Amino acid sequence: MITLVSGFCTKGALQDILENIDIKLEMMFVSSLISDLVKGMLYLHNSELGVHGNLRSSNCLVSSRWTLQVSNFIKL
């Protein structure tokens, strides 16, 4: 069975945010994004998938509420 869950992340990829010199990120905010990433990876590692397989900043999307969501994972 293949399942696709989709949602629009208005802020774009983490890579775009990190490269944008107009966006200043405070350390508490950065730690919140890191926490979201860790939670996402723990979820994937405890699921049937087991691993992400292609983790990079361009595969981490940020929603309108500034929460980080892991995307573009592959089953190995």
PDB file of N, CA, C and O in Angstrom, chain B, residues numbered from 101:
ATOM      1  N   MET B 101       0.839  -1.163   0.000  1.00  0.00           N
ATOM      2  CA  MET B 101       0.000   0.000   0.000  1.00  0.00           C
ATOM      3  C   MET B 101       0.894   1.239   0.000  1.00  0.00           C
ATOM      4  O   MET B 101       1.888   1.294   0.724  1.00  0.00           O
ATOM      5  N   ILE B 102       0.542   2.210  -0.799  1.00  0.00           N
ATOM      6  CA  ILE B 102       1.250   3.486  -0.839  1.00  0.00           C
ATOM      7  C   ILE B 102       0.303   4.553  -0.327  1.00  0.00           C
ATOM      8  O   ILE B 102      -0.852   4.618  -0.748  1.00  0.00           O
ATOM      9  N   THR B 103       0.788   5.392   0.581  1.00  0.00           N
ATOM     10  CA  THR B 103      -0.013   6.467   1.136  1.00  0.00           C
ATOM     11  C   THR B 103       0.696   7.784   0.893  1.00  0.00           C
ATOM     12  O   THR B 103       1.903   7.898   1.104  1.00  0.00           O
ATOM     13  N   LEU B 104      -0.052   8.768   0.454  1.00  0.00           N
ATOM     14  CA  LEU B 104       0.498  10.095   0.220  1.00  0.00           C
ATOM     15  C   LEU B 104      -0.262  11.081   1.091  1.00  0.00           C
ATOM     16  O   LEU B 104      -1.486  11.182   1.009  1.00  0.00           O
ATOM     17  N   VAL B 105       0.470  11.804   1.921  1.00  0.00           N
ATOM     18  CA  VAL B 105      -0.119  12.852   2.742  1.00  0.00           C
ATOM     19  C   VAL B 105       0.442  14.162   2.240  1.00  0.00           C
ATOM     20  O   VAL B 105       1.657  14.332   2.140  1.00  0.00           O
ATOM     21  N   SER B 106      -0.437  15.076   1.927  1.00  0.00           N
ATOM     22  CA  SER B 106       0.013  16.316   1.317  1.00  0.00           C
ATOM     23  C   SER B 106      -0.501  17.523   2.094  1.00  0.00           C
ATOM     24  O   SER B 106      -1.616  17.518   2.614  1.00  0.00           O
ATOM     25  N   GLY B 107       0.313  18.529   2.159  1.00  0.00           N
ATOM     26  CA  GLY B 107      -0.067  19.793   2.775  1.00  0.00           C
ATOM     27  C   GLY B 107       0.820  20.885   2.220  1.00  0.00           C
ATOM     28  O   GLY B 107       1.983  20.633   1.903  1.00  0.00           O
ATOM     29  N   PHE B 108       0.307  22.067   2.098  1.00  0.00           N
ATOM     30  CA  PHE B 108       1.068  23.171   1.532  1.00  0.00           C
ATOM     31  C   PHE B 108       1.840  23.878   2.637  1.00  0.00           C
ATOM     32  O   PHE B 108       1.247  24.322   3.621  1.00  0.00           O
ATOM     33  N   CYS B 109       3.128  23.984   2.487  1.00  0.00           N
ATOM     34  CA  CYS B 109       3.987  24.661   3.466  1.00  0.00           C
ATOM     35  C   CYS B 109       4.365  26.020   2.897  1.00  0.00           C
ATOM     36  O   CYS B 109       5.245  26.131   2.044  1.00  0.00           O
ATOM     37  N   THR B 110       3.691  27.042   3.381  1.00  0.00           N
ATOM     38  CA  THR B 110       3.800  28.379   2.788  1.00  0.00           C
ATOM     39  C   THR B 110       5.170  29.016   2.913  1.00  0.00           C
ATOM     40  O   THR B 110       5.529  29.856   2.088  1.00  0.00           O
ATOM     41  N   LYS B 111       5.943  28.643   3.916  1.00  0.00           N
ATOM     42  CA  LYS B 111       7.255  29.267   4.105  1.00  0.00           C
ATOM     43  C   LYS B 111       8.329  28.639   3.226  1.00  0.00           C
ATOM     44  O   LYS B 111       9.427  29.183   3.106  1.00  0.00           O
ATOM     45  N   GLY B 112       8.022  27.498   2.611  1.00  0.00           N
ATOM     46  CA  GLY B 112       8.968  26.862   1.713  1.00  0.00           C
ATOM     47  C   GLY B 112       9.933  25.935   2.431  1.00  0.00           C
ATOM     48  O   GLY B 112       9.659  25.468   3.537  1.00  0.00           O
ATOM     49  N   ALA B 113      11.058  25.675   1.794  1.00  0.00           N
ATOM     50  CA  ALA B 113      12.049  24.742   2.325  1.00  0.00           C
ATOM     51  C   ALA B 113      12.956  25.453   3.331  1.00  0.00           C
ATOM     52  O   ALA B 113      13.188  26.659   3.239  1.00  0.00           O
ATOM     53  N   LEU B 114      13.454  24.690   4.276  1.00  0.00           N
ATOM     54  CA  LEU B 114      14.395  25.216   5.266  1.00  0.00           C
ATOM     55  C   LEU B 114      15.616  25.811   4.570  1.00  0.00           C
ATOM     56  O   LEU B 114      16.156  26.821   5.021  1.00  0.00           O
ATOM     57  N   GLN B 115      16.043  25.205   3.498  1.00  0.00           N
ATOM     58  CA  GLN B 115      17.191  25.722   2.739  1.00  0.00           C
ATOM     59  C   GLN B 115      16.941  27.159   2.291  1.00  0.00           C
ATOM     60  O   GLN B 115      17.830  28.003   2.401  1.00  0.00           O
ATOM     61  N   ASP B 116      15.747  27.443   1.790  1.00  0.00           N
ATOM     62  CA  ASP B 116      15.414  28.792   1.334  1.00  0.00           C
ATOM     63  C   ASP B 116      15.435  29.797   2.479  1.00  0.00           C
ATOM     64  O   ASP B 116      15.892  30.928   2.314  1.00  0.00           O
ATOM     65  N   ILE B 117      14.937  29.376   3.644  1.00  0.00           N
ATOM     66  CA  ILE B 117      14.910  30.260   4.804  1.00  0.00           C
ATOM     67  C   ILE B 117      16.329  30.550   5.282  1.00  0.00           C
ATOM     68  O   ILE B 117      16.657  31.692   5.600  1.00  0.00           O
ATOM     69  N   LEU B 118      17.168  29.519   5.333  1.00  0.00           N
ATOM     70  CA  LEU B 118      18.547  29.703   5.803  1.00  0.00           C
ATOM     71  C   LEU B 118      19.365  30.575   4.859  1.00  0.00           C
ATOM     72  O   LEU B 118      20.265  31.288   5.302  1.00  0.00           O
ATOM     73  N   GLU B 119      19.067  30.526   3.568  1.00  0.00           N
ATOM     74  CA  GLU B 119      19.808  31.311   2.575  1.00  0.00           C
ATOM     75  C   GLU B 119      19.300  32.741   2.434  1.00  0.00           C
ATOM     76  O   GLU B 119      19.959  33.575   1.814  1.00  0.00           O
ATOM     77  N   ASN B 120      18.125  33.031   3.009  1.00  0.00           N
ATOM     78  CA  ASN B 120      17.532  34.364   2.891  1.00  0.00           C
ATOM     79  C   ASN B 120      18.136  35.287   3.954  1.00  0.00           C
ATOM     80  O   ASN B 120      17.886  35.116   5.147  1.00  0.00           O
ATOM     81  N   ILE B 121      18.926  36.260   3.514  1.00  0.00           N
ATOM     82  CA  ILE B 121      19.602  37.154   4.459  1.00  0.00           C
ATOM     83  C   ILE B 121      18.630  38.103   5.148  1.00  0.00           C
ATOM     84  O   ILE B 121      18.988  38.711   6.157  1.00  0.00           O
ATOM     85  N   ASP B 122      17.416  38.247   4.636  1.00  0.00           N
ATOM     86  CA  ASP B 122      16.418  39.126   5.243  1.00  0.00           C
ATOM     87  C   ASP B 122      15.740  38.482   6.454  1.00  0.00           C
ATOM     88  O   ASP B 122      15.096  39.174   7.243  1.00  0.00           O
ATOM     89  N   ILE B 123      15.879  37.171   6.605  1.00  0.00           N
ATOM     90  CA  ILE B 123      15.257  36.466   7.727  1.00  0.00           C
ATOM     91  C   ILE B 123      16.308  36.233   8.801  1.00  0.00           C
ATOM     92  O   ILE B 123      17.295  35.532   8.577  1.00  0.00           O
ATOM     93  N   LYS B 124      16.088  36.823   9.964  1.00  0.00           N
ATOM     94  CA  LYS B 124      16.983  36.666  11.106  1.00  0.00           C
ATOM     95  C   LYS B 124      16.353  35.667  12.073  1.00  0.00           C
ATOM     96  O   LYS B 124      15.257  35.905  12.581  1.00  0.00           O
ATOM     97  N   LEU B 125      17.031  34.559  12.330  1.00  0.00           N
ATOM     98  CA  LEU B 125      16.502  33.513  13.202  1.00  0.00           C
ATOM     99  C   LEU B 125      17.171  33.578  14.571  1.00  0.00           C
ATOM    100  O   LEU B 125      18.396  33.504  14.671  1.00  0.00           O
ATOM    101  N   GLU B 126      16.368  33.717  15.626  1.00  0.00           N
ATOM    102  CA  GLU B 126      16.884  33.681  16.983  1.00  0.00           C
ATOM    103  C   GLU B 126      17.172  32.238  17.379  1.00  0.00           C
ATOM    104  O   GLU B 126      16.586  31.309  16.824  1.00  0.00           O
ATOM    105  N   MET B 127      18.066  32.053  18.328  1.00  0.00           N
ATOM    106  CA  MET B 127      18.475  30.705  18.734  1.00  0.00           C
ATOM    107  C   MET B 127      17.310  29.878  19.285  1.00  0.00           C
ATOM    108  O   MET B 127      17.257  28.672  19.046  1.00  0.00           O
ATOM    109  N   MET B 128      16.388  30.486  20.006  1.00  0.00           N
ATOM    110  CA  MET B 128      15.219  29.749  20.518  1.00  0.00           C
ATOM    111  C   MET B 128      14.361  29.248  19.359  1.00  0.00           C
ATOM    112  O   MET B 128      13.790  28.159  19.420  1.00  0.00           O
ATOM    113  N   PHE B 129      14.278  30.054  18.307  1.00  0.00           N
ATOM    114  CA  PHE B 129      13.505  29.674  17.138  1.00  0.00           C
ATOM    115  C   PHE B 129      14.197  28.539  16.397  1.00  0.00           C
ATOM    116  O   PHE B 129      13.546  27.593  15.952  1.00  0.00           O
ATOM    117  N   VAL B 130      15.519  28.634  16.266  1.00  0.00           N
ATOM    118  CA  VAL B 130      16.300  27.576  15.615  1.00  0.00           C
ATOM    119  C   VAL B 130      16.157  26.272  16.391  1.00  0.00           C
ATOM    120  O   VAL B 130      16.003  25.207  15.793  1.00  0.00           O
ATOM    121  N   SER B 131      16.206  26.350  17.719  1.00  0.00           N
ATOM    122  CA  SER B 131      16.066  25.138  18.528  1.00  0.00           C
ATOM    123  C   SER B 131      14.684  24.517  18.369  1.00  0.00           C
ATOM    124  O   SER B 131      14.547  23.295  18.440  1.00  0.00           O
ATOM    125  N   SER B 132      13.673  25.326  18.157  1.00  0.00           N
ATOM    126  CA  SER B 132      12.322  24.811  17.908  1.00  0.00           C
ATOM    127  C   SER B 132      12.256  24.052  16.580  1.00  0.00           C
ATOM    128  O   SER B 132      11.629  22.996  16.494  1.00  0.00           O
ATOM    129  N   LEU B 133      12.905  24.596  15.545  1.00  0.00           N
ATOM    130  CA  LEU B 133      12.945  23.908  14.249  1.00  0.00           C
ATOM    131  C   LEU B 133      13.721  22.593  14.359  1.00  0.00           C
ATOM    132  O   LEU B 133      13.329  21.587  13.769  1.00  0.00           O
ATOM    133  N   ILE B 134      14.819  22.606  15.112  1.00  0.00           N
ATOM    134  CA  ILE B 134      15.602  21.383  15.313  1.00  0.00           C
ATOM    135  C   ILE B 134      14.772  20.347  16.056  1.00  0.00           C
ATOM    136  O   ILE B 134      14.818  19.160  15.733  1.00  0.00           O
ATOM    137  N   SER B 135      14.017  20.792  17.048  1.00  0.00           N
ATOM    138  CA  SER B 135      13.147  19.886  17.801  1.00  0.00           C
ATOM    139  C   SER B 135      12.112  19.243  16.876  1.00  0.00           C
ATOM    140  O   SER B 135      11.858  18.042  16.971  1.00  0.00           O
ATOM    141  N   ASP B 136      11.515  20.036  15.984  1.00  0.00           N
ATOM    142  CA  ASP B 136      10.554  19.496  15.017  1.00  0.00           C
ATOM    143  C   ASP B 136      11.211  18.453  14.123  1.00  0.00           C
ATOM    144  O   ASP B 136      10.611  17.422  13.819  1.00  0.00           O
ATOM    145  N   LEU B 137      12.453  18.724  13.700  1.00  0.00           N
ATOM    146  CA  LEU B 137      13.180  17.784  12.848  1.00  0.00           C
ATOM    147  C   LEU B 137      13.437  16.475  13.584  1.00  0.00           C
ATOM    148  O   LEU B 137      13.242  15.396  13.024  1.00  0.00           O
ATOM    149  N   VAL B 138      13.871  16.566  14.822  1.00  0.00           N
ATOM    150  CA  VAL B 138      14.140  15.363  15.613  1.00  0.00           C
ATOM    151  C   VAL B 138      12.866  14.547  15.802  1.00  0.00           C
ATOM    152  O   VAL B 138      12.896  13.322  15.680  1.00  0.00           O
ATOM    153  N   LYS B 139      11.750  15.205  16.098  1.00  0.00           N
ATOM    154  CA  LYS B 139      10.474  14.498  16.262  1.00  0.00           C
ATOM    155  C   LYS B 139      10.074  13.789  14.971  1.00  0.00           C
ATOM    156  O   LYS B 139       9.591  12.657  15.003  1.00  0.00           O
ATOM    157  N   GLY B 140      10.276  14.456  13.835  1.00  0.00           N
ATOM    158  CA  GLY B 140       9.942  13.847  12.548  1.00  0.00           C
ATOM    159  C   GLY B 140      10.813  12.638  12.244  1.00  0.00           C
ATOM    160  O   GLY B 140      10.328  11.621  11.747  1.00  0.00           O
ATOM    161  N   MET B 141      12.098  12.754  12.545  1.00  0.00           N
ATOM    162  CA  MET B 141      13.005  11.630  12.290  1.00  0.00           C
ATOM    163  C   MET B 141      12.718  10.465  13.233  1.00  0.00           C
ATOM    164  O   MET B 141      12.781   9.309  12.815  1.00  0.00           O
ATOM    165  N   LEU B 142      12.406  10.748  14.496  1.00  0.00           N
ATOM    166  CA  LEU B 142      12.037   9.675  15.425  1.00  0.00           C
ATOM    167  C   LEU B 142      10.783   8.949  14.951  1.00  0.00           C
ATOM    168  O   LEU B 142      10.687   7.726  15.048  1.00  0.00           O
ATOM    169  N   TYR B 143       9.819   9.721  14.435  1.00  0.00           N
ATOM    170  CA  TYR B 143       8.601   9.104  13.910  1.00  0.00           C
ATOM    171  C   TYR B 143       8.934   8.160  12.750  1.00  0.00           C
ATOM    172  O   TYR B 143       8.468   7.021  12.717  1.00  0.00           O
ATOM    173  N   LEU B 144       9.737   8.639  11.806  1.00  0.00           N
ATOM    174  CA  LEU B 144      10.089   7.806  10.649  1.00  0.00           C
ATOM    175  C   LEU B 144      10.898   6.579  11.064  1.00  0.00           C
ATOM    176  O   LEU B 144      10.681   5.487  10.538  1.00  0.00           O
ATOM    177  N   HIS B 145      11.818   6.751  11.992  1.00  0.00           N
ATOM    178  CA  HIS B 145      12.666   5.637  12.416  1.00  0.00           C
ATOM    179  C   HIS B 145      11.882   4.579  13.183  1.00  0.00           C
ATOM    180  O   HIS B 145      12.284   3.417  13.225  1.00  0.00           O
ATOM    181  N   ASN B 146      10.766   4.976  13.791  1.00  0.00           N
ATOM    182  CA  ASN B 146       9.922   4.024  14.513  1.00  0.00           C
ATOM    183  C   ASN B 146       8.779   3.491  13.647  1.00  0.00           C
ATOM    184  O   ASN B 146       7.966   2.701  14.126  1.00  0.00           O
ATOM    185  N   SER B 147       8.704   3.906  12.391  1.00  0.00           N
ATOM    186  CA  SER B 147       7.656   3.446  11.484  1.00  0.00           C
ATOM    187  C   SER B 147       8.173   2.296  10.619  1.00  0.00           C
ATOM    188  O   SER B 147       9.311   1.852  10.774  1.00  0.00           O
ATOM    189  N   GLU B 148       7.333   1.828   9.720  1.00  0.00           N
ATOM    190  CA  GLU B 148       7.737   0.769   8.780  1.00  0.00           C
ATOM    191  C   GLU B 148       8.889   1.211   7.886  1.00  0.00           C
ATOM    192  O   GLU B 148       9.691   0.384   7.452  1.00  0.00           O
ATOM    193  N   LEU B 149       8.973   2.496   7.612  1.00  0.00           N
ATOM    194  CA  LEU B 149      10.038   2.999   6.733  1.00  0.00           C
ATOM    195  C   LEU B 149      11.417   2.782   7.346  1.00  0.00           C
ATOM    196  O   LEU B 149      12.349   2.363   6.659  1.00  0.00           O
ATOM    197  N   GLY B 150      11.543   3.064   8.631  1.00  0.00           N
ATOM    198  CA  GLY B 150      12.800   2.828   9.324  1.00  0.00           C
ATOM    199  C   GLY B 150      13.829   3.924   9.187  1.00  0.00           C
ATOM    200  O   GLY B 150      14.498   4.248  10.168  1.00  0.00           O
ATOM    201  N   VAL B 151      13.986   4.510   8.014  1.00  0.00           N
ATOM    202  CA  VAL B 151      14.957   5.582   7.781  1.00  0.00           C
ATOM    203  C   VAL B 151      14.375   6.595   6.795  1.00  0.00           C
ATOM    204  O   VAL B 151      13.398   6.307   6.103  1.00  0.00           O
ATOM    205  N   HIS B 152      14.973   7.765   6.736  1.00  0.00           N
ATOM    206  CA  HIS B 152      14.537   8.783   5.773  1.00  0.00           C
ATOM    207  C   HIS B 152      15.143   8.507   4.412  1.00  0.00           C
ATOM    208  O   HIS B 152      14.422   8.432   3.417  1.00  0.00           O
ATOM    209  N   GLY B 153      16.446   8.358   4.352  1.00  0.00           N
ATOM    210  CA  GLY B 153      17.118   8.012   3.106  1.00  0.00           C
ATOM    211  C   GLY B 153      17.555   9.174   2.247  1.00  0.00           C
ATOM    212  O   GLY B 153      18.310   8.974   1.295  1.00  0.00           O
ATOM    213  N   ASN B 154      17.106  10.399   2.549  1.00  0.00           N
ATOM    214  CA  ASN B 154      17.463  11.530   1.695  1.00  0.00           C
ATOM    215  C   ASN B 154      17.313  12.853   2.455  1.00  0.00           C
ATOM    216  O   ASN B 154      16.758  13.814   1.922  1.00  0.00           O
ATOM    217  N   LEU B 155      17.804  12.903   3.689  1.00  0.00           N
ATOM    218  CA  LEU B 155      17.592  14.080   4.520  1.00  0.00           C
ATOM    219  C   LEU B 155      18.558  15.202   4.138  1.00  0.00           C
ATOM    220  O   LEU B 155      19.771  15.001   4.079  1.00  0.00           O
ATOM    221  N   ARG B 156      18.007  16.367   3.884  1.00  0.00           N
ATOM    222  CA  ARG B 156      18.773  17.602   3.633  1.00  0.00           C
ATOM    223  C   ARG B 156      17.827  18.782   3.835  1.00  0.00           C
ATOM    224  O   ARG B 156      16.612  18.598   3.923  1.00  0.00           O
ATOM    225  N   SER B 157      18.365  19.958   3.908  1.00  0.00           N
ATOM    226  CA  SER B 157      17.550  21.137   4.224  1.00  0.00           C
ATOM    227  C   SER B 157      16.483  21.414   3.164  1.00  0.00           C
ATOM    228  O   SER B 157      15.451  22.003   3.482  1.00  0.00           O
ATOM    229  N   SER B 158      16.703  21.011   1.938  1.00  0.00           N
ATOM    230  CA  SER B 158      15.696  21.230   0.886  1.00  0.00           C
ATOM    231  C   SER B 158      14.503  20.285   1.039  1.00  0.00           C
ATOM    232  O   SER B 158      13.463  20.505   0.419  1.00  0.00           O
ATOM    233  N   ASN B 159      14.639  19.236   1.854  1.00  0.00           N
ATOM    234  CA  ASN B 159      13.545  18.295   2.101  1.00  0.00           C
ATOM    235  C   ASN B 159      12.839  18.553   3.423  1.00  0.00           C
ATOM    236  O   ASN B 159      11.967  17.783   3.827  1.00  0.00           O
ATOM    237  N   CYS B 160      13.211  19.630   4.093  1.00  0.00           N
ATOM    238  CA  CYS B 160      12.559  20.038   5.333  1.00  0.00           C
ATOM    239  C   CYS B 160      11.717  21.271   5.013  1.00  0.00           C
ATOM    240  O   CYS B 160      12.256  22.328   4.685  1.00  0.00           O
ATOM    241  N   LEU B 161      10.410  21.135   5.108  1.00  0.00           N
ATOM    242  CA  LEU B 161       9.505  22.217   4.745  1.00  0.00           C
ATOM    243  C   LEU B 161       8.989  22.918   5.987  1.00  0.00           C
ATOM    244  O   LEU B 161       8.854  22.305   7.046  1.00  0.00           O
ATOM    245  N   VAL B 162       8.701  24.208   5.853  1.00  0.00           N
ATOM    246  CA  VAL B 162       8.245  25.003   6.982  1.00  0.00           C
ATOM    247  C   VAL B 162       6.839  25.523   6.689  1.00  0.00           C
ATOM    248  O   VAL B 162       6.595  26.152   5.660  1.00  0.00           O
ATOM    249  N   SER B 163       5.922  25.247   7.615  1.00  0.00           N
ATOM    250  CA  SER B 163       4.517  25.617   7.430  1.00  0.00           C
ATOM    251  C   SER B 163       4.286  27.091   7.771  1.00  0.00           C
ATOM    252  O   SER B 163       5.202  27.793   8.198  1.00  0.00           O
ATOM    253  N   SER B 164       3.062  27.539   7.577  1.00  0.00           N
ATOM    254  CA  SER B 164       2.699  28.922   7.893  1.00  0.00           C
ATOM    255  C   SER B 164       2.811  29.205   9.387  1.00  0.00           C
ATOM    256  O   SER B 164       2.939  30.362   9.787  1.00  0.00           O
ATOM    257  N   ARG B 165       2.766  28.165  10.212  1.00  0.00           N
ATOM    258  CA  ARG B 165       2.920  28.318  11.673  1.00  0.00           C
ATOM    259  C   ARG B 165       4.379  28.138  12.104  1.00  0.00           C
ATOM    260  O   ARG B 165       4.667  28.012  13.295  1.00  0.00           O
ATOM    261  N   TRP B 166       5.279  28.126  11.149  1.00  0.00           N
ATOM    262  CA  TRP B 166       6.710  27.982  11.389  1.00  0.00           C
ATOM    263  C   TRP B 166       7.054  26.664  12.071  1.00  0.00           C
ATOM    264  O   TRP B 166       7.924  26.620  12.940  1.00  0.00           O
ATOM    265  N   THR B 167       6.374  25.592  11.680  1.00  0.00           N
ATOM    266  CA  THR B 167       6.753  24.263  12.155  1.00  0.00           C
ATOM    267  C   THR B 167       7.438  23.545  11.005  1.00  0.00           C
ATOM    268  O   THR B 167       7.032  23.661   9.849  1.00  0.00           O
ATOM    269  N   LEU B 168       8.479  22.803  11.340  1.00  0.00           N
ATOM    270  CA  LEU B 168       9.248  22.092  10.332  1.00  0.00           C
ATOM    271  C   LEU B 168       8.629  20.726  10.090  1.00  0.00           C
ATOM    272  O   LEU B 168       8.263  20.025  11.034  1.00  0.00           O
ATOM    273  N   GLN B 169       8.514  20.353   8.833  1.00  0.00           N
ATOM    274  CA  GLN B 169       7.955  19.062   8.460  1.00  0.00           C
ATOM    275  C   GLN B 169       8.911  18.367   7.503  1.00  0.00           C
ATOM    276  O   GLN B 169       9.369  18.962   6.526  1.00  0.00           O
ATOM    277  N   VAL B 170       9.209  17.107   7.790  1.00  0.00           N
ATOM    278  CA  VAL B 170      10.130  16.328   6.974  1.00  0.00           C
ATOM    279  C   VAL B 170       9.382  15.805   5.760  1.00  0.00           C
ATOM    280  O   VAL B 170       8.271  15.292   5.889  1.00  0.00           O
ATOM    281  N   SER B 171       9.980  15.928   4.583  1.00  0.00           N
ATOM    282  CA  SER B 171       9.335  15.455   3.357  1.00  0.00           C
ATOM    283  C   SER B 171      10.326  14.643   2.519  1.00  0.00           C
ATOM    284  O   SER B 171      11.498  14.507   2.868  1.00  0.00           O
ATOM    285  N   ASN B 172       9.824  14.113   1.416  1.00  0.00           N
ATOM    286  CA  ASN B 172      10.648  13.450   0.393  1.00  0.00           C
ATOM    287  C   ASN B 172      11.469  12.291   0.920  1.00  0.00           C
ATOM    288  O   ASN B 172      12.653  12.175   0.602  1.00  0.00           O
ATOM    289  N   PHE B 173      10.858  11.431   1.722  1.00  0.00           N
ATOM    290  CA  PHE B 173      11.581  10.268   2.201  1.00  0.00           C
ATOM    291  C   PHE B 173      11.345   9.087   1.286  1.00  0.00           C
ATOM    292  O   PHE B 173      10.333   9.032   0.588  1.00  0.00           O
ATOM    293  N   ILE B 174      12.265   8.147   1.282  1.00  0.00           N
ATOM    294  CA  ILE B 174      12.169   6.966   0.425  1.00  0.00           C
ATOM    295  C   ILE B 174      12.311   5.723   1.278  1.00  0.00           C
ATOM    296  O   ILE B 174      13.008   5.724   2.293  1.00  0.00           O
ATOM    297  N   LYS B 175      11.656   4.681   0.861  1.00  0.00           N
ATOM    298  CA  LYS B 175      11.780   3.409   1.560  1.00  0.00           C
ATOM    299  C   LYS B 175      12.982   2.661   1.020  1.00  0.00           C
ATOM    300  O   LYS B 175      13.076   2.415  -0.182  1.00  0.00           O
ATOM    301  N   LEU B 176      13.907   2.296   1.908  1.00  0.00           N
ATOM    302  CA  LEU B 176      15.119   1.583   1.490  1.00  0.00           C
ATOM    303  C   LEU B 176      14.933   0.093   1.621  1.00  0.00           C
ATOM    304  O   LEU B 176      15.848  -0.672   1.315  1.00  0.00           O
TER     305      LEU B 176
END
